[in-house]
Amino acid sequence: MFKLPVCPHCKTIYRYRDVKKELSKKECTCYHCGKKFRASKKKILILFLIIALITAIFDVLALYMIAGTSLIGIIIMNIIAVTAGFFLIPYFTEFKK
């Protein structure tokens, strides 16, 4: 499930750092074969929608089920979830022709 993306032309596997660089470009060029492709960000959007849904469910359950839940604790847990999502972005990136 957690695989780094590959070049759609020559199947070269990109490293984590290289994927982060390619995401900022509109059109990418493979460092191995030199052909152009683009980075699809649809799965990244789905990743953050899932994180938002999970944190919302956790927040509601924590507020209603656990006595003495602090708002600061909930905010810290949400920040941790979003930060984890940012570290997972390269694994949810797909390169397309």
N, CA, C and O atoms as a CHARMM CRD file, in Angstrom:
* protein
*
  388
    1    1 MET  N      0.82100  -1.19300   0.00000 PROA 1      0.00000
    2    1 MET  CA     0.00000   0.00000   0.00000 PROA 1      0.00000
    3    1 MET  C      0.86400   1.25600   0.00000 PROA 1      0.00000
    4    1 MET  O      0.61500   2.17500  -0.78100 PROA 1      0.00000
    5    2 PHE  N      1.85900   1.30800   0.84900 PROA 2      0.00000
    6    2 PHE  CA     2.72000   2.48200   0.91400 PROA 2      0.00000
    7    2 PHE  C      3.89200   2.29100  -0.03000 PROA 2      0.00000
    8    2 PHE  O      4.94300   1.77400   0.35000 PROA 2      0.00000
    9    3 LYS  N      3.69000   2.72000  -1.27800 PROA 3      0.00000
   10    3 LYS  CA     4.75900   2.64000  -2.26000 PROA 3      0.00000
   11    3 LYS  C      5.03900   4.03300  -2.78700 PROA 3      0.00000
   12    3 LYS  O      4.12900   4.83700  -2.98500 PROA 3      0.00000
   13    4 LEU  N      6.29500   4.29900  -3.00700 PROA 4      0.00000
   14    4 LEU  CA     6.66200   5.55500  -3.64300 PROA 4      0.00000
   15    4 LEU  C      6.33000   5.46800  -5.12200 PROA 4      0.00000
   16    4 LEU  O      6.36800   4.37900  -5.69500 PROA 4      0.00000
   17    5 PRO  N      6.00300   6.59900  -5.76100 PROA 5      0.00000
   18    5 PRO  CA     5.60100   6.54800  -7.17000 PROA 5      0.00000
   19    5 PRO  C      6.76300   6.20700  -8.10000 PROA 5      0.00000
   20    5 PRO  O      7.93300   6.37600  -7.75700 PROA 5      0.00000
   21    6 VAL  N      6.40400   5.72400  -9.28000 PROA 6      0.00000
   22    6 VAL  CA     7.38900   5.37600 -10.30300 PROA 6      0.00000
   23    6 VAL  C      7.10900   6.17600 -11.56600 PROA 6      0.00000
   24    6 VAL  O      5.99100   6.64400 -11.78300 PROA 6      0.00000
   25    7 CYS  N      8.12700   6.32600 -12.39100 PROA 7      0.00000
   26    7 CYS  CA     7.97400   6.99900 -13.68500 PROA 7      0.00000
   27    7 CYS  C      7.01200   6.16700 -14.53600 PROA 7      0.00000
   28    7 CYS  O      7.18400   4.95300 -14.64000 PROA 7      0.00000
   29    8 PRO  N      6.00100   6.79600 -15.14600 PROA 8      0.00000
   30    8 PRO  CA     5.04400   6.02400 -15.95100 PROA 8      0.00000
   31    8 PRO  C      5.65500   5.48600 -17.24900 PROA 8      0.00000
   32    8 PRO  O      5.06700   4.61700 -17.89200 PROA 8      0.00000
   33    9 HSD  N      6.81500   5.98700 -17.63500 PROA 9      0.00000
   34    9 HSD  CA     7.43800   5.55700 -18.88000 PROA 9      0.00000
   35    9 HSD  C      8.44600   4.43400 -18.66500 PROA 9      0.00000
   36    9 HSD  O      8.36200   3.39500 -19.32000 PROA 9      0.00000
   37   10 CYS  N      9.40200   4.63000 -17.75000 PROA 10     0.00000
   38   10 CYS  CA    10.49100   3.66200 -17.57900 PROA 10     0.00000
   39   10 CYS  C     10.43700   2.91600 -16.24500 PROA 10     0.00000
   40   10 CYS  O     11.29700   2.07800 -15.97100 PROA 10     0.00000
   41   11 LYS  N      9.44100   3.21100 -15.41900 PROA 11     0.00000
   42   11 LYS  CA     9.23200   2.54500 -14.12300 PROA 11     0.00000
   43   11 LYS  C     10.36000   2.78000 -13.11700 PROA 11     0.00000
   44   11 LYS  O     10.58900   1.93900 -12.24700 PROA 11     0.00000
   45   12 THR  N     11.06000   3.89800 -13.22200 PROA 12     0.00000
   46   12 THR  CA    12.08700   4.25300 -12.24100 PROA 12     0.00000
   47   12 THR  C     11.40500   4.66000 -10.93300 PROA 12     0.00000
   48   12 THR  O     10.48600   5.47900 -10.93800 PROA 12     0.00000
   49   13 ILE  N     11.84900   4.09700  -9.82800 PROA 13     0.00000
   50   13 ILE  CA    11.27600   4.41800  -8.52300 PROA 13     0.00000
   51   13 ILE  C     11.89000   5.72500  -8.02300 PROA 13     0.00000
   52   13 ILE  O     13.11000   5.89000  -8.01900 PROA 13     0.00000
   53   14 TYR  N     11.03500   6.64200  -7.60500 PROA 14     0.00000
   54   14 TYR  CA    11.49400   7.92000  -7.07300 PROA 14     0.00000
   55   14 TYR  C     11.67300   7.82800  -5.56400 PROA 14     0.00000
   56   14 TYR  O     10.91200   7.14400  -4.88000 PROA 14     0.00000
   57   15 ARG  N     12.67500   8.51400  -5.05800 PROA 15     0.00000
   58   15 ARG  CA    12.90700   8.55600  -3.61900 PROA 15     0.00000
   59   15 ARG  C     11.96900   9.58200  -2.98200 PROA 15     0.00000
   60   15 ARG  O     11.39500  10.43100  -3.66500 PROA 15     0.00000
   61   16 TYR  N     11.82900   9.48600  -1.68100 PROA 16     0.00000
   62   16 TYR  CA    10.93500  10.35700  -0.91000 PROA 16     0.00000
   63   16 TYR  C     11.23800  11.83200  -1.19300 PROA 16     0.00000
   64   16 TYR  O     10.32900  12.61200  -1.47800 PROA 16     0.00000
   65   17 ARG  N     12.50200  12.20600  -1.11400 PROA 17     0.00000
   66   17 ARG  CA    12.92500  13.59400  -1.30600 PROA 17     0.00000
   67   17 ARG  C     12.62200  14.06200  -2.73300 PROA 17     0.00000
   68   17 ARG  O     12.20700  15.20400  -2.93400 PROA 17     0.00000
   69   18 ASP  N     12.82900  13.18500  -3.72600 PROA 18     0.00000
   70   18 ASP  CA    12.57900  13.54700  -5.12000 PROA 18     0.00000
   71   18 ASP  C     11.09500  13.74700  -5.39200 PROA 18     0.00000
   72   18 ASP  O     10.71700  14.61800  -6.17600 PROA 18     0.00000
   73   19 VAL  N     10.25700  12.94900  -4.75300 PROA 19     0.00000
   74   19 VAL  CA     8.81400  13.10800  -4.92800 PROA 19     0.00000
   75   19 VAL  C      8.36900  14.45900  -4.38600 PROA 19     0.00000
   76   19 VAL  O      7.55900  15.14000  -5.01500 PROA 19     0.00000
   77   20 LYS  N      8.88900  14.85900  -3.22400 PROA 20     0.00000
   78   20 LYS  CA     8.54500  16.16900  -2.65200 PROA 20     0.00000
   79   20 LYS  C      8.92200  17.29800  -3.60900 PROA 20     0.00000
   80   20 LYS  O      8.17800  18.26900  -3.74600 PROA 20     0.00000
   81   21 LYS  N     10.08700  17.17400  -4.27700 PROA 21     0.00000
   82   21 LYS  CA    10.51200  18.20400  -5.23900 PROA 21     0.00000
   83   21 LYS  C      9.59200  18.23200  -6.44900 PROA 21     0.00000
   84   21 LYS  O      9.22000  19.30600  -6.92200 PROA 21     0.00000
   85   22 GLU  N      9.22400  17.06200  -6.95100 PROA 22     0.00000
   86   22 GLU  CA     8.39700  16.98200  -8.15700 PROA 22     0.00000
   87   22 GLU  C      6.97400  17.48400  -7.92500 PROA 22     0.00000
   88   22 GLU  O      6.32100  17.92700  -8.87100 PROA 22     0.00000
   89   23 LEU  N      6.48700  17.42700  -6.70700 PROA 23     0.00000
   90   23 LEU  CA     5.12700  17.88700  -6.42800 PROA 23     0.00000
   91   23 LEU  C      4.96100  19.38700  -6.62200 PROA 23     0.00000
   92   23 LEU  O      3.86100  19.86200  -6.90600 PROA 23     0.00000
   93   24 SER  N      6.03600  20.12300  -6.47300 PROA 24     0.00000
   94   24 SER  CA     5.93300  21.57000  -6.62800 PROA 24     0.00000
   95   24 SER  C      5.93900  22.00300  -8.09300 PROA 24     0.00000
   96   24 SER  O      5.63900  23.15900  -8.39100 PROA 24     0.00000
   97   25 LYS  N      6.27100  21.10200  -9.00400 PROA 25     0.00000
   98   25 LYS  CA     6.32500  21.42300 -10.42900 PROA 25     0.00000
   99   25 LYS  C      5.01000  21.05800 -11.10400 PROA 25     0.00000
  100   25 LYS  O      4.31600  20.13100 -10.68600 PROA 25     0.00000
  101   26 LYS  N      4.68000  21.80400 -12.15600 PROA 26     0.00000
  102   26 LYS  CA     3.47400  21.50500 -12.91400 PROA 26     0.00000
  103   26 LYS  C      3.71000  20.31800 -13.84900 PROA 26     0.00000
  104   26 LYS  O      2.86800  19.42700 -13.95800 PROA 26     0.00000
  105   27 GLU  N      4.85600  20.31600 -14.51900 PROA 27     0.00000
  106   27 GLU  CA     5.23200  19.22000 -15.40000 PROA 27     0.00000
  107   27 GLU  C      6.59200  18.69600 -14.97200 PROA 27     0.00000
  108   27 GLU  O      7.54000  19.46900 -14.83500 PROA 27     0.00000
  109   28 CYS  N      6.69500  17.40600 -14.76200 PROA 28     0.00000
  110   28 CYS  CA     7.92000  16.79500 -14.25700 PROA 28     0.00000
  111   28 CYS  C      8.67500  16.11200 -15.39000 PROA 28     0.00000
  112   28 CYS  O      8.08400  15.72700 -16.39900 PROA 28     0.00000
  113   29 THR  N      9.97900  15.96600 -15.21300 PROA 29     0.00000
  114   29 THR  CA    10.81600  15.25500 -16.15600 PROA 29     0.00000
  115   29 THR  C     11.54400  14.14000 -15.40900 PROA 29     0.00000
  116   29 THR  O     12.12000  14.36900 -14.34500 PROA 29     0.00000
  117   30 CYS  N     11.51300  12.94600 -15.96700 PROA 30     0.00000
  118   30 CYS  CA    12.17200  11.80900 -15.34200 PROA 30     0.00000
  119   30 CYS  C     13.68000  11.99000 -15.40200 PROA 30     0.00000
  120   30 CYS  O     14.22600  12.34300 -16.44700 PROA 30     0.00000
  121   31 TYR  N     14.34500  11.75000 -14.29600 PROA 31     0.00000
  122   31 TYR  CA    15.79600  11.89300 -14.25600 PROA 31     0.00000
  123   31 TYR  C     16.49600  10.71700 -14.93700 PROA 31     0.00000
  124   31 TYR  O     17.69500  10.78900 -15.20500 PROA 31     0.00000
  125   32 HSD  N     15.77000   9.64100 -15.21800 PROA 32     0.00000
  126   32 HSD  CA    16.38200   8.47100 -15.83900 PROA 32     0.00000
  127   32 HSD  C     16.17800   8.45100 -17.35400 PROA 32     0.00000
  128   32 HSD  O     17.14400   8.32100 -18.10500 PROA 32     0.00000
  129   33 CYS  N     14.91800   8.58100 -17.81100 PROA 33     0.00000
  130   33 CYS  CA    14.64000   8.49700 -19.24800 PROA 33     0.00000
  131   33 CYS  C     14.45500   9.85500 -19.90900 PROA 33     0.00000
  132   33 CYS  O     14.52400   9.94700 -21.13500 PROA 33     0.00000
  133   34 GLY  N     14.22300  10.90200 -19.14000 PROA 34     0.00000
  134   34 GLY  CA    14.08700  12.25000 -19.68300 PROA 34     0.00000
  135   34 GLY  C     12.70800  12.58800 -20.23700 PROA 34     0.00000
  136   34 GLY  O     12.52400  13.67000 -20.79400 PROA 34     0.00000
  137   35 LYS  N     11.73000  11.68600 -20.09700 PROA 35     0.00000
  138   35 LYS  CA    10.37700  11.95200 -20.60700 PROA 35     0.00000
  139   35 LYS  C      9.57400  12.73100 -19.57200 PROA 35     0.00000
  140   35 LYS  O      9.86400  12.70000 -18.37600 PROA 35     0.00000
  141   36 LYS  N      8.56700  13.42200 -20.06500 PROA 36     0.00000
  142   36 LYS  CA     7.76200  14.28700 -19.20600 PROA 36     0.00000
  143   36 LYS  C      6.51100  13.55900 -18.71500 PROA 36     0.00000
  144   36 LYS  O      5.96100  12.70300 -19.40900 PROA 36     0.00000
  145   37 PHE  N      6.07800  13.91300 -17.51500 PROA 37     0.00000
  146   37 PHE  CA     4.86500  13.38300 -16.91100 PROA 37     0.00000
  147   37 PHE  C      4.35500  14.39600 -15.90100 PROA 37     0.00000
  148   37 PHE  O      4.99300  15.42200 -15.66500 PROA 37     0.00000
  149   38 ARG  N      3.20500  14.10800 -15.30400 PROA 38     0.00000
  150   38 ARG  CA     2.65900  15.01100 -14.28500 PROA 38     0.00000
  151   38 ARG  C      2.35600  14.22200 -13.01700 PROA 38     0.00000
  152   38 ARG  O      2.16200  13.00700 -13.04600 PROA 38     0.00000
  153   39 ALA  N      2.32200  14.93600 -11.92300 PROA 39     0.00000
  154   39 ALA  CA     2.04600  14.31900 -10.62500 PROA 39     0.00000
  155   39 ALA  C      0.57300  14.51600 -10.29600 PROA 39     0.00000
  156   39 ALA  O      0.09100  15.64600 -10.21000 PROA 39     0.00000
  157   40 SER  N     -0.13700  13.40900 -10.11100 PROA 40     0.00000
  158   40 SER  CA    -1.54800  13.45400  -9.75800 PROA 40     0.00000
  159   40 SER  C     -1.67800  13.60900  -8.24600 PROA 40     0.00000
  160   40 SER  O     -1.02600  12.90300  -7.47600 PROA 40     0.00000
  161   41 LYS  N     -2.52500  14.54100  -7.83700 PROA 41     0.00000
  162   41 LYS  CA    -2.67800  14.82700  -6.40600 PROA 41     0.00000
  163   41 LYS  C     -4.05200  14.42500  -5.87900 PROA 41     0.00000
  164   41 LYS  O     -4.44100  14.84300  -4.78900 PROA 41     0.00000
  165   42 LYS  N     -4.78600  13.62100  -6.63700 PROA 42     0.00000
  166   42 LYS  CA    -6.12800  13.21000  -6.20300 PROA 42     0.00000
  167   42 LYS  C     -6.08700  12.36600  -4.94000 PROA 42     0.00000
  168   42 LYS  O     -6.91700  12.54200  -4.04800 PROA 42     0.00000
  169   43 LYS  N     -5.12900  11.45000  -4.85700 PROA 43     0.00000
  170   43 LYS  CA    -5.04200  10.58100  -3.68700 PROA 43     0.00000
  171   43 LYS  C     -4.63000  11.35700  -2.44400 PROA 43     0.00000
  172   43 LYS  O     -4.97300  10.96700  -1.32800 PROA 43     0.00000
  173   44 ILE  N     -3.89600  12.45700  -2.62800 PROA 44     0.00000
  174   44 ILE  CA    -3.51900  13.29900  -1.48500 PROA 44     0.00000
  175   44 ILE  C     -4.76300  13.94100  -0.88500 PROA 44     0.00000
  176   44 ILE  O     -4.90800  14.02200   0.33500 PROA 44     0.00000
  177   45 LEU  N     -5.65900  14.39700  -1.75700 PROA 45     0.00000
  178   45 LEU  CA    -6.91500  14.97500  -1.28400 PROA 45     0.00000
  179   45 LEU  C     -7.72600  13.93700  -0.51700 PROA 45     0.00000
  180   45 LEU  O     -8.30100  14.24100   0.52800 PROA 45     0.00000
  181   46 ILE  N     -7.77000  12.72500  -1.03100 PROA 46     0.00000
  182   46 ILE  CA    -8.49300  11.65100  -0.34600 PROA 46     0.00000
  183   46 ILE  C     -7.85600  11.36000   1.00500 PROA 46     0.00000
  184   46 ILE  O     -8.56400  11.13100   1.98600 PROA 46     0.00000
  185   47 LEU  N     -6.51300  11.36600   1.06800 PROA 47     0.00000
  186   47 LEU  CA    -5.80300  11.15700   2.33500 PROA 47     0.00000
  187   47 LEU  C     -6.23600  12.16900   3.38300 PROA 47     0.00000
  188   47 LEU  O     -6.54100  11.79800   4.51600 PROA 47     0.00000
  189   48 PHE  N     -6.26400  13.44600   3.01400 PROA 48     0.00000
  190   48 PHE  CA    -6.61700  14.46800   3.99700 PROA 48     0.00000
  191   48 PHE  C     -8.10400  14.47100   4.32900 PROA 48     0.00000
  192   48 PHE  O     -8.48300  14.87400   5.42900 PROA 48     0.00000
  193   49 LEU  N     -8.95200  14.03200   3.40900 PROA 49     0.00000
  194   49 LEU  CA   -10.36800  13.88100   3.74100 PROA 49     0.00000
  195   49 LEU  C    -10.56700  12.75600   4.75100 PROA 49     0.00000
  196   49 LEU  O    -11.39200  12.87400   5.65700 PROA 49     0.00000
  197   50 ILE  N     -9.81900  11.67200   4.60100 PROA 50     0.00000
  198   50 ILE  CA    -9.89500  10.56900   5.56500 PROA 50     0.00000
  199   50 ILE  C     -9.37400  11.01700   6.92800 PROA 50     0.00000
  200   50 ILE  O     -9.96800  10.69600   7.95700 PROA 50     0.00000
  201   51 ILE  N     -8.26500  11.75900   6.93600 PROA 51     0.00000
  202   51 ILE  CA    -7.72600  12.26600   8.20300 PROA 51     0.00000
  203   51 ILE  C     -8.73300  13.19500   8.87500 PROA 51     0.00000
  204   51 ILE  O     -8.92200  13.12900  10.09000 PROA 51     0.00000
  205   52 ALA  N     -9.37900  14.06100   8.09400 PROA 52     0.00000
  206   52 ALA  CA   -10.37600  14.97000   8.65700 PROA 52     0.00000
  207   52 ALA  C    -11.55600  14.20400   9.24500 PROA 52     0.00000
  208   52 ALA  O    -12.06200  14.55500  10.31100 PROA 52     0.00000
  209   53 LEU  N    -11.98900  13.16300   8.55100 PROA 53     0.00000
  210   53 LEU  CA   -13.11000  12.36100   9.04000 PROA 53     0.00000
  211   53 LEU  C    -12.74100  11.62500  10.32900 PROA 53     0.00000
  212   53 LEU  O    -13.51900  11.60400  11.28200 PROA 53     0.00000
  213   54 ILE  N    -11.56200  11.02900  10.35400 PROA 54     0.00000
  214   54 ILE  CA   -11.13500  10.29200  11.54200 PROA 54     0.00000
  215   54 ILE  C    -10.96200  11.22700  12.73400 PROA 54     0.00000
  216   54 ILE  O    -11.37800  10.89700  13.84500 PROA 54     0.00000
  217   55 THR  N    -10.35100  12.39500  12.51500 PROA 55     0.00000
  218   55 THR  CA   -10.16600  13.32600  13.63500 PROA 55     0.00000
  219   55 THR  C    -11.50500  13.88600  14.11100 PROA 55     0.00000
  220   55 THR  O    -11.68900  14.10500  15.30800 PROA 55     0.00000
  221   56 ALA  N    -12.43800  14.11900  13.19400 PROA 56     0.00000
  222   56 ALA  CA   -13.75700  14.61300  13.60700 PROA 56     0.00000
  223   56 ALA  C    -14.47900  13.57600  14.46600 PROA 56     0.00000
  224   56 ALA  O    -15.08000  13.91600  15.48500 PROA 56     0.00000
  225   57 ILE  N    -14.41800  12.32100  14.05200 PROA 57     0.00000
  226   57 ILE  CA   -15.04600  11.25700  14.84100 PROA 57     0.00000
  227   57 ILE  C    -14.37100  11.13700  16.20500 PROA 57     0.00000
  228   57 ILE  O    -15.04100  11.00800  17.23000 PROA 57     0.00000
  229   58 PHE  N    -13.03700  11.18000  16.20600 PROA 58     0.00000
  230   58 PHE  CA   -12.30700  11.10100  17.47200 PROA 58     0.00000
  231   58 PHE  C    -12.66700  12.27500  18.38200 PROA 58     0.00000
  232   58 PHE  O    -12.86200  12.08800  19.58300 PROA 58     0.00000
  233   59 ASP  N    -12.75700  13.47900  17.82200 PROA 59     0.00000
  234   59 ASP  CA   -13.07900  14.65600  18.62800 PROA 59     0.00000
  235   59 ASP  C    -14.45600  14.53800  19.26800 PROA 59     0.00000
  236   59 ASP  O    -14.62400  14.82900  20.45200 PROA 59     0.00000
  237   60 VAL  N    -15.43500  14.11000  18.48400 PROA 60     0.00000
  238   60 VAL  CA   -16.79200  13.97800  19.01600 PROA 60     0.00000
  239   60 VAL  C    -16.83900  12.90600  20.10400 PROA 60     0.00000
  240   60 VAL  O    -17.43500  13.10800  21.16200 PROA 60     0.00000
  241   61 LEU  N    -16.20600  11.76800  19.83300 PROA 61     0.00000
  242   61 LEU  CA   -16.19700  10.70500  20.83800 PROA 61     0.00000
  243   61 LEU  C    -15.45400  11.13200  22.10200 PROA 61     0.00000
  244   61 LEU  O    -15.89200  10.82100  23.20900 PROA 61     0.00000
  245   62 ALA  N    -14.35800  11.82700  21.95200 PROA 62     0.00000
  246   62 ALA  CA   -13.59200  12.27000  23.11400 PROA 62     0.00000
  247   62 ALA  C    -14.38300  13.27400  23.95100 PROA 62     0.00000
  248   62 ALA  O    -14.35100  13.22800  25.18100 PROA 62     0.00000
  249   63 LEU  N    -15.08500  14.17000  23.28500 PROA 63     0.00000
  250   63 LEU  CA   -15.84000  15.18500  24.02300 PROA 63     0.00000
  251   63 LEU  C    -17.05200  14.59300  24.75200 PROA 63     0.00000
  252   63 LEU  O    -17.37500  15.01700  25.86200 PROA 63     0.00000
  253   64 TYR  N    -17.71500  13.62900  24.13900 PROA 64     0.00000
  254   64 TYR  CA   -18.93500  13.09700  24.74000 PROA 64     0.00000
  255   64 TYR  C    -18.72700  11.86000  25.60500 PROA 64     0.00000
  256   64 TYR  O    -19.54400  11.58300  26.48300 PROA 64     0.00000
  257   65 MET  N    -17.65300  11.11300  25.37600 PROA 65     0.00000
  258   65 MET  CA   -17.49600   9.84500  26.07800 PROA 65     0.00000
  259   65 MET  C    -16.47700   9.89800  27.21000 PROA 65     0.00000
  260   65 MET  O    -16.60100   9.15700  28.18500 PROA 65     0.00000
  261   66 ILE  N    -15.48700  10.74900  27.09800 PROA 66     0.00000
  262   66 ILE  CA   -14.41800  10.78200  28.08800 PROA 66     0.00000
  263   66 ILE  C    -14.58600  12.02700  28.95300 PROA 66     0.00000
  264   66 ILE  O    -14.54200  13.15200  28.45500 PROA 66     0.00000
  265   67 ALA  N    -14.77300  11.81700  30.22900 PROA 67     0.00000
  266   67 ALA  CA   -14.94900  12.94300  31.14100 PROA 67     0.00000
  267   67 ALA  C    -13.61700  13.65000  31.35200 PROA 67     0.00000
  268   67 ALA  O    -12.57300  13.00800  31.47400 PROA 67     0.00000
  269   68 GLY  N    -13.66300  14.95000  31.39300 PROA 68     0.00000
  270   68 GLY  CA   -12.46000  15.73600  31.64900 PROA 68     0.00000
  271   68 GLY  C    -11.55400  15.90400  30.44700 PROA 68     0.00000
  272   68 GLY  O    -10.36800  16.19500  30.60600 PROA 68     0.00000
  273   69 THR  N    -12.08200  15.72900  29.25600 PROA 69     0.00000
  274   69 THR  CA   -11.27700  15.91500  28.04500 PROA 69     0.00000
  275   69 THR  C    -10.99300  17.40100  27.87300 PROA 69     0.00000
  276   69 THR  O    -11.90000  18.23200  27.93300 PROA 69     0.00000
  277   70 SER  N     -9.73100  17.71800  27.66100 PROA 70     0.00000
  278   70 SER  CA    -9.38000  19.12900  27.49400 PROA 70     0.00000
  279   70 SER  C     -9.31500  19.48300  26.01300 PROA 70     0.00000
  280   70 SER  O     -9.00200  18.64800  25.16500 PROA 70     0.00000
  281   71 LEU  N     -9.61300  20.71800  25.73800 PROA 71     0.00000
  282   71 LEU  CA    -9.57400  21.21300  24.36800 PROA 71     0.00000
  283   71 LEU  C     -8.14200  21.22800  23.84100 PROA 71     0.00000
  284   71 LEU  O     -7.91500  20.97000  22.65900 PROA 71     0.00000
  285   72 ILE  N     -7.19400  21.52200  24.69200 PROA 72     0.00000
  286   72 ILE  CA    -5.78600  21.55200  24.27700 PROA 72     0.00000
  287   72 ILE  C     -5.33000  20.14600  23.85900 PROA 72     0.00000
  288   72 ILE  O     -4.58700  20.00700  22.88700 PROA 72     0.00000
  289   73 GLY  N     -5.75700  19.12800  24.56300 PROA 73     0.00000
  290   73 GLY  CA    -5.41300  17.75100  24.20500 PROA 73     0.00000
  291   73 GLY  C     -5.96700  17.36700  22.84400 PROA 73     0.00000
  292   73 GLY  O     -5.29200  16.70900  22.05300 PROA 73     0.00000
  293   74 ILE  N     -7.19900  17.78200  22.57500 PROA 74     0.00000
  294   74 ILE  CA    -7.81800  17.48800  21.28000 PROA 74     0.00000
  295   74 ILE  C     -7.09200  18.22700  20.16100 PROA 74     0.00000
  296   74 ILE  O     -6.85700  17.65800  19.09500 PROA 74     0.00000
  297   75 ILE  N     -6.74100  19.47500  20.39100 PROA 75     0.00000
  298   75 ILE  CA    -6.01900  20.25200  19.38300 PROA 75     0.00000
  299   75 ILE  C     -4.65700  19.62300  19.09400 PROA 75     0.00000
  300   75 ILE  O     -4.24000  19.55400  17.93800 PROA 75     0.00000
  301   76 ILE  N     -3.97600  19.17300  20.12100 PROA 76     0.00000
  302   76 ILE  CA    -2.65900  18.52600  19.93300 PROA 76     0.00000
  303   76 ILE  C     -2.81000  17.24200  19.12300 PROA 76     0.00000
  304   76 ILE  O     -1.99700  16.98100  18.23700 PROA 76     0.00000
  305   77 MET  N     -3.82200  16.44400  19.40600 PROA 77     0.00000
  306   77 MET  CA    -4.04100  15.21200  18.64000 PROA 77     0.00000
  307   77 MET  C     -4.36400  15.52300  17.17100 PROA 77     0.00000
  308   77 MET  O     -3.91700  14.80200  16.27900 PROA 77     0.00000
  309   78 ASN  N     -5.12800  16.57700  16.91600 PROA 78     0.00000
  310   78 ASN  CA    -5.43700  16.96200  15.54100 PROA 78     0.00000
  311   78 ASN  C     -4.18300  17.43100  14.80400 PROA 78     0.00000
  312   78 ASN  O     -3.99500  17.11200  13.63000 PROA 78     0.00000
  313   79 ILE  N     -3.33700  18.17600  15.48400 PROA 79     0.00000
  314   79 ILE  CA    -2.08200  18.63700  14.87700 PROA 79     0.00000
  315   79 ILE  C     -1.18800  17.44600  14.54700 PROA 79     0.00000
  316   79 ILE  O     -0.55200  17.42500  13.49300 PROA 79     0.00000
  317   80 ILE  N     -1.13200  16.46200  15.43200 PROA 80     0.00000
  318   80 ILE  CA    -0.33200  15.26300  15.17200 PROA 80     0.00000
  319   80 ILE  C     -0.86900  14.50500  13.95900 PROA 80     0.00000
  320   80 ILE  O     -0.08900  14.01700  13.14100 PROA 80     0.00000
  321   81 ALA  N     -2.19000  14.40300  13.83500 PROA 81     0.00000
  322   81 ALA  CA    -2.78200  13.68600  12.70100 PROA 81     0.00000
  323   81 ALA  C     -2.48800  14.39500  11.38100 PROA 81     0.00000
  324   81 ALA  O     -2.16000  13.74500  10.38900 PROA 81     0.00000
  325   82 VAL  N     -2.60300  15.71700  11.36200 PROA 82     0.00000
  326   82 VAL  CA    -2.32700  16.47100  10.13200 PROA 82     0.00000
  327   82 VAL  C     -0.84300  16.40600   9.77500 PROA 82     0.00000
  328   82 VAL  O     -0.49400  16.29100   8.60000 PROA 82     0.00000
  329   83 THR  N      0.02600  16.47900  10.77000 PROA 83     0.00000
  330   83 THR  CA     1.46600  16.37100  10.52400 PROA 83     0.00000
  331   83 THR  C      1.81500  15.00200   9.96100 PROA 83     0.00000
  332   83 THR  O      2.63400  14.90300   9.04700 PROA 83     0.00000
  333   84 ALA  N      1.21400  13.95600  10.48600 PROA 84     0.00000
  334   84 ALA  CA     1.43700  12.61300   9.94000 PROA 84     0.00000
  335   84 ALA  C      0.98300  12.54500   8.48800 PROA 84     0.00000
  336   84 ALA  O      1.61600  11.88400   7.66600 PROA 84     0.00000
  337   85 GLY  N     -0.11300  13.22700   8.17500 PROA 85     0.00000
  338   85 GLY  CA    -0.58600  13.27600   6.78800 PROA 85     0.00000
  339   85 GLY  C      0.41300  13.92900   5.85900 PROA 85     0.00000
  340   85 GLY  O      0.60500  13.47300   4.73100 PROA 85     0.00000
  341   86 PHE  N      1.05200  14.99500   6.32100 PROA 86     0.00000
  342   86 PHE  CA     2.05200  15.66200   5.48300 PROA 86     0.00000
  343   86 PHE  C      3.26300  14.77000   5.23000 PROA 86     0.00000
  344   86 PHE  O      3.86800  14.84600   4.16100 PROA 86     0.00000
  345   87 PHE  N      3.62600  13.93000   6.19300 PROA 87     0.00000
  346   87 PHE  CA     4.73600  13.01000   5.98000 PROA 87     0.00000
  347   87 PHE  C      4.36200  11.87100   5.03100 PROA 87     0.00000
  348   87 PHE  O      5.24000  11.25800   4.42500 PROA 87     0.00000
  349   88 LEU  N      3.06700  11.58500   4.89800 PROA 88     0.00000
  350   88 LEU  CA     2.60800  10.50700   4.02300 PROA 88     0.00000
  351   88 LEU  C      2.31900  10.95200   2.59000 PROA 88     0.00000
  352   88 LEU  O      2.03500  10.10900   1.73900 PROA 88     0.00000
  353   89 ILE  N      2.38300  12.23600   2.30500 PROA 89     0.00000
  354   89 ILE  CA     2.04900  12.74800   0.97500 PROA 89     0.00000
  355   89 ILE  C      2.79900  12.03300  -0.15000 PROA 89     0.00000
  356   89 ILE  O      2.14600  11.64800  -1.11900 PROA 89     0.00000
  357   90 PRO  N      4.11200  11.82500  -0.09900 PROA 90     0.00000
  358   90 PRO  CA     4.78300  11.14900  -1.22000 PROA 90     0.00000
  359   90 PRO  C      4.27400   9.73500  -1.48800 PROA 90     0.00000
  360   90 PRO  O      4.34800   9.25900  -2.62100 PROA 90     0.00000
  361   91 TYR  N      3.76500   9.06600  -0.47500 PROA 91     0.00000
  362   91 TYR  CA     3.25400   7.71600  -0.66200 PROA 91     0.00000
  363   91 TYR  C      1.87100   7.69700  -1.32500 PROA 91     0.00000
  364   91 TYR  O      1.43000   6.65200  -1.80300 PROA 91     0.00000
  365   92 PHE  N      1.19800   8.83100  -1.35500 PROA 92     0.00000
  366   92 PHE  CA    -0.11400   8.92800  -1.97700 PROA 92     0.00000
  367   92 PHE  C     -0.06200   9.72500  -3.28500 PROA 92     0.00000
  368   92 PHE  O     -1.09800  10.15000  -3.79600 PROA 92     0.00000
  369   93 THR  N      1.12100   9.92200  -3.81300 PROA 93     0.00000
  370   93 THR  CA     1.30300  10.62000  -5.07600 PROA 93     0.00000
  371   93 THR  C      1.40600   9.59600  -6.19100 PROA 93     0.00000
  372   93 THR  O      1.98000   8.52100  -6.02100 PROA 93     0.00000
  373   94 GLU  N      0.83500   9.95100  -7.33900 PROA 94     0.00000
  374   94 GLU  CA     0.89100   9.07100  -8.48900 PROA 94     0.00000
  375   94 GLU  C      1.37600   9.87900  -9.69600 PROA 94     0.00000
  376   94 GLU  O      0.90800  10.99400  -9.93000 PROA 94     0.00000
  377   95 PHE  N      2.29300   9.32600 -10.44300 PROA 95     0.00000
  378   95 PHE  CA     2.78900   9.97100 -11.65400 PROA 95     0.00000
  379   95 PHE  C      2.02600   9.42700 -12.84800 PROA 95     0.00000
  380   95 PHE  O      1.88500   8.21300 -12.99800 PROA 95     0.00000
  381   96 LYS  N      1.52500  10.33300 -13.71100 PROA 96     0.00000
  382   96 LYS  CA     0.75500   9.93600 -14.89500 PROA 96     0.00000
  383   96 LYS  C      1.37000  10.56200 -16.14100 PROA 96     0.00000
  384   96 LYS  O      2.00000  11.61800 -16.07800 PROA 96     0.00000
  385   97 LYS  N      1.17900   9.90000 -17.25900 PROA 97     0.00000
  386   97 LYS  CA     1.70000  10.38300 -18.54400 PROA 97     0.00000
  387   97 LYS  C      1.03600  11.67100 -18.96200 PROA 97     0.00000
  388   97 LYS  O      1.35500  12.21600 -20.01900 PROA 97     0.00000
